[in-house]
Amino acid sequence: MRLLPGRFLARVTALPAIAVSAWLLVAFPLLALGLFTPWIALILGVPAVIAAGALVPRLIPDPEEDVPWWPVILVLVVAAAFAIVQIAYHAEALVIRRDPASYAMYTVWIAENGHLPIPQQRELIAGDDPALSYQSLAHYERGDVIWPQFMAGAPLVAAIGYWLGGLDGMLIVTPVLGALGVLAFAGLTARLVGARWAPLGALVLALCLPQQWVSRFTYSEPVTQILLLGGLILAYDSLVRRTHITDRWSNTQTLAAVAGLVLGLALVVRIDAIRDLLPVIGFAALLLLARRGQALPLLGGLALGSGLGFYAGYGLSLPYLEYLSDSLEPLLMISGGVVLAAALGTALLWRHGLPRTDRVRWLPGAVAALALLTMVGFAIRPLLWPDYGHGSDFTDGWVAYVQAQEGLPVEGSRTYYDMSLYWVGWYVGLGTVLFASLGVALVLRRLTQWRDPQWLLPAMLLVWTVATTLLRPAITPDHPWASRRLIVLVIPAFVLFAVWFLAWLTRYCAIAVQAEKQSSAIRVLPVVVAAGASVAMVGPTAVTSFSGIMGYRQDVGTVAATERLCAALPDDASVIVVDPGMAGNYMPLLRNVCGAPTAALGEAAPENVDRVIGEILARGRTPVLASEDWDQLSALVPDVEPERPFHVVAQMDPSTLMEPPTGHWSFVGSVWITVVPKP
């Protein structure tokens, strides 16, 4: 079979989601069974990924347009360059301050031990001594075990890098995943806009600061992005051929089932993907009403993937979901309402079908106008409806601190959610925001006219996610941290609709020029429009990135310092963190990476320290006290000189509220230890 560029682009851009899904389908059950070990994963997971990568792309139909090789090569160059740059600038976030190190500690534990939960190992420290605590940042103490925060999906993927290259290998997995996300987005752009526009879409996404930033850390967003964009790709491909609900099973139905499964597996990575997937239920109901054969396979795959996601949450991350209960429980109720409404709507409309909106002449224009008015509403929102109320004293305090650093009025309860559209403008430019606004208005107008049906599912999912995210980002509003909420689907949606509008405008200009038969100078108008608009999209995006995070790496030296810390601990060490200020940040590092039983002392009074040391010695183990303060250790054990195996002075991300992040702040981390000798 001849390798055609269009066929190659269609298949290679779907491959990231196929491979990640195949791995999760094997790795997650192994973790749930406590069998997530390198050899078992190698024996079962690698063949599954190879088989899926070899078989599923063959189901993807060839594109109808004639695709040359140049856009394919440009897309691959953009993705490869992105991976190279992000690997070169990858962070070494292992000390828990925010989520990246939490995911890293989760990854190391399951990669080393293959099971959850984490045992507290009280019997190797001081039994049930009431002065000791085993909970730390992103690690919940429940009974005699510890549950790590977050969902298992991203750590299951990052564990591959840890097995291959230790801590360094784990830390470069996400840059590769970020590049695969760029590749998947290029595939979606090629399908919905055209292959010749895919390089522009890939370039804008690759250049934007949030895509680069989340790809330098062990975040879950890159994996989620691959699955959701890849699911849209596979759903698009499955709907190219028209089938009836009574037709025999074919490759088309198989592809629809895979698409649903890939979308559903996003829940294994992030529980808030529930919100993003709600439109898929409504779309499946529309397919049923249209008697399309893809409807039931899509729903079946979505149910299977979502089922695994709910087990990942309630089976392996229950304390985390309890922590999220104030926002998760309403979301689950809304989800139940959507499922019920979809079922009732399908039943009521089953005989008569959907109302013909294209016959209401004023409706398409009204829908387009409503889309534009909504964007105007988001734009003027800071002037009319500034948002307040985090619901967290800690978040209020942090926002107040950042406000003081920026010289802003100190209002800790200010959420800045009303600025969400401006956040998007920071990162992709106001030109992209304008083009996307016009693009989504035109797409919705055409859909209301029953045109461009291939846009229906992407538009439903992307418009819903953009609207709900911009309305309430639900995140601490300092940047680049808050940009996490935008990068999975919101920024890709803006770029996609902007590129679609640019393609539409270019074609419109070309048709107008041909109709007028003007001079050769006028005939270059489409090229000028395309080039000028492309520069308007790429330029601001690149400027923000290059003036933001391109010039430094975060937490450099942490891997080497961690290795020194682990090497300084005796093989039979039982570690007691006597400094409450460092306990939450470093306990997972000592336990998960160094493998030492670790607890925190609630009150480092001399009588408590002496009692715990005695209990550890009575068990035949070596007590090790840890603190950020040399004086504290010297006072508690005056006969032993403390040592400092962990010391890092590095650059870290800044925090900004009213402007894109630039420059960097400083991170200083130290761990002093005292190894108490046995008698």
N, C-alpha and C positions, 0 to 999 in steps of 0.2 A: 504494500500500500504506500503510495507516494505521500511524503510529508508535506502537506499544504500549510502555508503560514496561518490561515484562518483556523484550521483544525488544531494546529499546534497551540495557538494562543488560547483558544477555547478550552482546551484540555489542561494546559499547564496552569492557567489561572484558577481552575477548579480544584487542582491537586492539593493545595495546602489544606483546605477544609476537609477533603476526603481523608488525607493522611492523619490529621489531628483527630478526627472523629474515630477512625479505626483504632488509633492508639488508646483513646479514652474508653472505647468499648471493651478493650481488654484490660487496661490498667486499673480502671475504677473497680470492677468486680474483684480483681486481685487484692487491692487495698482493703476493700470491705471484708474480704476473707482473711486478711492478715498475711497474704502471700505475695506482697509486692516486693519481690527480690530481683536483683539483676538477671539471674539466670532464667527464672520462670518468665519474667517479662520478655527476655530475649527469645526464648523458645516459642512463646505464644504471641507476643506483640509484634515482633518484626515480621513474621509471615503474614499476620493480619494486615499490617500497613502495606506490605508489598502486594498482597492479593488485591486489596481495595484500590491501590494506586494503578494496578494493571488492568482491572476489570471495569471499575465504575467509569473512568474517562471514556471507555469505548462506547458507553451508552449515550454520550453527549453528541448531539447532532452537529454537523458542520454548519457554520454561519452561511447565510444566504448571500452576503456581500462578498465581493472579490477583494480579499485582503492581501496587500503586498507585504514583503518581509520587513520593510523599514519600521513600521510601528511596533512589530513584535520585538525587533532588536532593541529599539529605544526603551520599551517597557522593561525588558530584562536588564538593560544597562542601569536604568533608574533604580530598580529593586536591588541589584547587586551593589551599586554605589552606596545606597542607603545602608545596607548591611555592613559594608566595610567601615563606613564612617561611624556607625553606632557601636560596632565592636571596638573600634579604636577609642571611643569616648565612653565606654560602658562604666557604670558606677560600681562601687564596691560597698553597697549598703548592707551591712550585716548587724550593726548595732541598732536596735529597734528605737526609732524615734517616730516614724510613720510607717505606712503599710509595706514598702518594699522589703525591709528587713524581716517583717513578720512573715511574708510569703517565703523568703529565703530560709528562715528557721523551720517553717513547715516542710519545705522541700528537703532540707538536710535530714530531718527526722525520718520521714517516710522512706527516703532513699537509703538511709543507713539501717533502718529497722523494719520497714515493710508493713507496718501496722499502726493502727490508732486504737485507743488513746495512748497518751504518753504516761507511763507509770511514774509515780512520785518517788518511789524508792525510799520511802520513809525508814524502812528497816535498815538501810545503809547509812542513815544520818543520825537521827535521834528519836526514832519511833514516833509517837504521837505527842511529842513535846509541844505544849500550847503556844510557845513563843515563836514557833516557826510557821512560815507561810510558803506556799508553793506556787501561788498565782503571780503572774507578771504581765507586762504589756502584751496583748494579743494571745495570751495563754490563760485559760479559765480553769480554776481549781474546782473539781466536782468530786466529792467523796475522796477516794484515794488515787484518783487519776487526774490528768491534765488534758484538756482539749484545746488544740490550736484554733485560732480565729480563722475565719474565711472558709471558702469552699475548696474542694480538693483538686479541681480541674487544672489550674495553672501549675501548682506544685507537681502534679503527676507528669506534666510535660517537661518542666524544668529539671526533674529528676534524671532525665536522660543525660543532660549535660553534666550533672554531678557524677553520675556513674562513669562517664567518659573522661572527665577532667577535673574532678574535685570541685572546690569552691569556684575556681576560675572558670571551669567548664559550665557550671550552673549559671554564672553571671552573664555569659555570652549567649545563652539560649534566647533570651528575650529580644536582643537586637536582631537575631535571625527571624524570630516570629514577627517582629515589626516589619521587616522587609517582605515577608510572606503576606502580611496584611496589605501592603502597598500593591503587591502583585494581584491579590484577590480583588482589590478595588479597581485596578486596571481592567480586569476581566469583566466586572460589572459595568464599567464605563463603556467598554467595547461592545457589549451586548445591547445596552440601552441607548447609547449615543452613536457609536460607530468605532471601529477599530482604529481609524486614523486619529481619533480624539483621545484614545486611551493613554498615550504618553503624556499628554497635558494633564489629565486627571491624576495620573500616578505621580507626576512631578510636583504638582501643587500639594498633594497630600504628603509626599516625602519631605518637602521643604518645610512644612508647617511645624512650629515649635512643639505642640503637644504630641504629635506622632513621633518626633525624635526623642522627646523627653521620656514618655512612658516606655519607649523601646530600650532605654539605657538602664532600666531597673527591672526587678523581678515583679512587675505588676501583672494583673490578670487581664488588663484591657486588650493587649495584643492578641491573646488567644480568643477572647470573646469576639473581637473584630473579625478574625479569620472565620469563625463559625457563622456569625450572622451574615457577613457579606457573602461567604461561600454558600450559605443556605439559599440566599436570594439568587445567586448564580445558578445553582442546580434547579431551583424552582422554575426559573426562566427557561432553562433548557428543557425541562420536563413538559412545559406547556407549549413548546413550539409545534408539536404534533397534536392535532385535535383527536380526542378519543371520547367514546360514549361510556357512560357508567356501566353499561351492560356488556361492553367489549371484553374479550379474553385478556388475561394478564399479558403485558408486553414490556419491552424495555422502557417505554414511556412511564408506565406505572411504577416500575422499579426505581427510576430516577426520581419520581415524585416522592416515593417512600424515603429514599436517601436524603432528599432535600428536607423533609420534615424531621428526620432523625438528626441531621446536622444542626438545624435550628434549635431543636429541643435540647441538644447536648450543651447549648450555651448555659443552661441552668446548672450544669455540673461545675461550671467555671464561676458564674456570678448569679446569685439568687435574684438580683434585681432585673435580670433578663426576662423575668415573668412579664413585666410591663411592656417590653419591646415586642414580645411574641403575641400579645393580645390581638393585634390586627390579623395575624395569620389564621386565627380561629374564624374571624369574620370572612376572610377571603375563602377559606375552605367551605364555608356555608354558601358563598356565592358560586363556587364551583359545583356544589351539589345542586343548586337551583338551575345551573346551566347544564346539568346532567353530564358533567365532564368526568372522564374516567380517572383523572388524577386526584379527585377530591378525597376519596377514602384512603388511598395509600399515603397521601400527604398527612392526613389526620392521624393515621396509624403510626407513621414515623415520628410525628410530633409528640404523640402520647408516650411512645417508648422513650424517646430522649428526655422528655420532661419528667417521666417517672423516675429515671435514673437521677435526674437533677434533684427531685424532691427527696429521694433516699439519701443523696449526698448531703442535703441540708439537714434533714431531720434524723438521719442515721449517724452521720459523722461530724456534723457541725451544729448540733442542737443549741449549745450555749450561745453561739454566735447569732442564731436566729432568734433566740430569746432576747438578746441584746437589741436586735432590730425590730422587736415585736410591735413597737408603736407605729412604724411605717409599714412593716410586712403584713400585719393582720388586715389593715384596710385594703392593701393591694390584693391579698388573697380573696377578700370579699368582692372586690371589683372584678377580679378574674372569674369568680363563680358567677357573678351577674352577667358577664360577657358570654360565658359558655351557655348559660340558660337563655339569654336573649338570642344568641345565634341559633340554638335549637328551636326555640319557639318561632323565630322569624322564618326559619327554613320550613317548618311544618305549615305555617300560615300561607306562605307563598309557593308551596310546592306545586300546586295545581296551576296557578296563574303566572308564575314566574316573576321576574323583577319588573318594576315599573319602568317604562321607557322615558328616561330623563332627557334623551335627545329630542324628544318631541315637544318639550317645554322650551320654547325659543329663548326665553329670558334667563333660564337657569344656568347655562354654562358661563355667561357673562357675570352673573351674580356670584357664582362660585369663585371665579378668578378675582373679582373685586374683593370678596371676603378674604381671600388669601393675602392680597396686598394690604388690606386694612389691618389684618392681624399682624403683619410685619411692622406696619406703622405703629400699631399699639405697643409692640415690644420696644420700638425705638423711642417712643415718648414716655415709656413707663417710668424711668427714673425721675422725670419731672413731676409726674402725677401721683405715683404710687410707690414711693420708696419702701423697701421691705425690711421688717424687723422681726426678731424672735427666733433665736437658735434653739431654745429649749435646753441649753447646756451652759452651766456656769463656766466650765473649762473653756468651751469655745468662745464665750463672751470675753473671757480674760485674754485669750490668744488674739482675738480680733482687736481688742483694745491695745494690746502691745504693738501689733503691726501698725495700727493707726498712729500711735505715738511715734513709731519709727519713720513713718512717711509724713509726719506733720499734719495729719488730718484731725478733724474734731473727734474726740474719743467718745464713741458710742458703741460699746461692745456688743450690743444686741443687733446691730446693723448686719443684715445678711448679705447685702449687695446682690441678691437674686434678680433685682430689677435691672442689673447691668448685664444680664446673661447674653443678650444679642451683641452688646459691645465687646464682650469677651471673644465672640466668634470673629468680629471685625478686627480685633487686635491680631489674631493669629492667621487669618487668610485675607485680610484687606477688605475695605468697604466696597471695592469693585466687585469682589466675589459675592458679598452679601447682596448687593443690588442685582447682579445678574441672577443669583439664585432665587431671589424674590420674584423676579419677572419669570424665571423659568418654571417655578412651581405653580405660579398662577396659570401659565399657558398649559402646563401638563394637566392640571386639574380641569381646566376648561375642555381640553380634548377628551379626557376621560369621561366627563359628563356628557359629551357628545357621542359617546360609545366609540371613540377612536383610540388607537394605540393601546390595545388591551394588555400588551406586554408590560406596560408601566403600572398596572393596577396594584399588584402586590408590593413592588418597591415603593410606590407612592403612599400606599396605606401605611406601611411599616415606618417609612422614613418621616413622613409628615407627622404621624402620631408621636414618634419618639422626639422629634425636634420640638414640637409644641409642648409636650409634657416636660421635657428637660429644661427648655428655656423658661417655662412657667415656674418650675421649682427644681433647681439643680440639686438641692438636698446635699450640700457639701460645704465644708469650711471654705469661705470664699477667697482665701489668699491664693496667689498664683506663683508658680505654675501648678500648684496642687489642684486647684479647682478645674483646671483644663482637662483633668481625667474624665469628668462627666461629659465632655464634648467629643472626645476622640473616637469612641467606638463607632457611633453612627451619626452624630450631629454634624461634625465637620465634614465627614465624607458626604453627607446629604447635601450640604451647601455646595461643596465642590462639584458633585454630580449634577445638580440642577443648574449650576452656573455654566458648566461645560455644555450641557444640553442646550441651554439658551444661546450660548455662543455659536454652537453648531447650527441651530435654527436660524439665527440672525445672519450667519454667513451664507447659508443656502438662500435665504430671502433676498439678500443683496445680489447674489449671483443670478437669481431668476429675474430680478428687476433690471439688472444690467443687460442680460440677454434680450429681454423684451424691448428695451429702449434702443438697442444696437448703437450704443454711444461709442465715442472714440476710445482708443487703446488706453488712454490715461484713466478713463472711468472704469475700464474693465478690471483694473487692479483693485477696485474697491473691496471686493470680498476678501482678498489677501490682506489688505490694509486693516480691515475690520477684525479679521481673525488674529492678526499679529498684535494689533494694538490692545485688544481685549485680553489676549493671553498675557501680555506684559503687565496689564493692570491686575491680573490675578497672581502672577508669579512674583512680581516685584515686591509688593508689600509683604507677602508671605516670607520671602527670603530675607528681607530687611529685619523683620521682627526676630527671626531665628538667629541670624548671624550677630545681632546685637544683644541676644539673650543668653542662651546656654551653650553656644558652640565652642566657647573658649576654655572650658574647664571640665574636669571629671570630678564627680562627687565621691567623697570618702576614700580617696586613693590611699593605699597603705593599710587598709583594714584587713585584707586577706592575710598579708604577712604578719600583722600584729596578732591576728587570731591564731595563726599557726604557732607563734611564739608563746601565746598564752596557754594553748593546749599542751605544748611541749613542757611548760614549766610545772604542770600539775602532775603529781605522782600517780602511778597507775591505780592506786587504791584510794585516791582522794575523795573526800566528801566535803563539798564547798558550802560555806555559809557566807552569804552576802550580808555584811553588817552595816552597810550604808544604804538607808532607805532611798536615797536619791538615785542610786544606780541600779537598784534591784530590778526594776521593771525593764530597764534597757539591756542588761547584760546577762540576766539569769538564763534566757533561752540560748544564748551563745555558749555559756558554760555547760549547759545540760545537753542541748541538741547537737552542737558541733564537737565539743570536747568530750562528751559522753560521761561527764562526771555528775553523780547525784548532787543536786543543788537545791538549797532552800534559802529563804530570806529571814533574817531575825527582825522581828517587829520592833523590839527595843533593845539596843545594843548595850544594855547595862552589864557591868562586869560579872555579876552573879549569873545572868543568863548565858553569857559567852562561856564562862567556866563550866557551867552545867552541860551545855551542848557539846563542848569540846570533850568533856569527860565521857559523855554517852557515845560519841564517835570513837574515842579511843577504846572504850569497852567492847566495841564491835570489831576491834582489830584493824581499823582503818585510819587513814591519815587525815586529820582535820586541816582544812585550808580556809582561812578567812580572806574575804575580798572586799575592797572598798576603793572609792576614788580618792580617799584622803589618807596620805601617809601617816599623819599625826594620829588618826583614829586607831590604825592598826598598831602603831608603836606604843600607844597607851594601853591597849588591850593585852598585847603580848610583848612586854618590854624586853624580853630576853632574846627575841628573834628579830633580825633586821628584815623589814619588808622589801620586796622587789617589785619592779614595775615591768612585766613582760608585754603589756598592752599599752601602747602610747601612739596616738594618731593625731596629727595636726593637718587638716585637709580643708578643701573647699566644699561647700554645700550649697544647695539651692537657696535663693532668697525667698522672701514672701512679700508680695505686693497686692494692693487692693484696687488702686485706681489707674494703673498703667501696666503694660506688659512687663514681665520680669526681665531685669537686666543685671549683669554683674553676678556676684556671688557673696554669700556669707561664709563664715568660718566655723568649722567643727573641730573641737578638741575633745578627744576621748582618752581616758586613762583608767587602767585597772591595776591597783596595787594588790599584791597577795602576800600573805604570811603563811608559810607551811609550818604547822606546829609539829615538832618532832615527837615521835613515839617515845615513851619512857624507856 
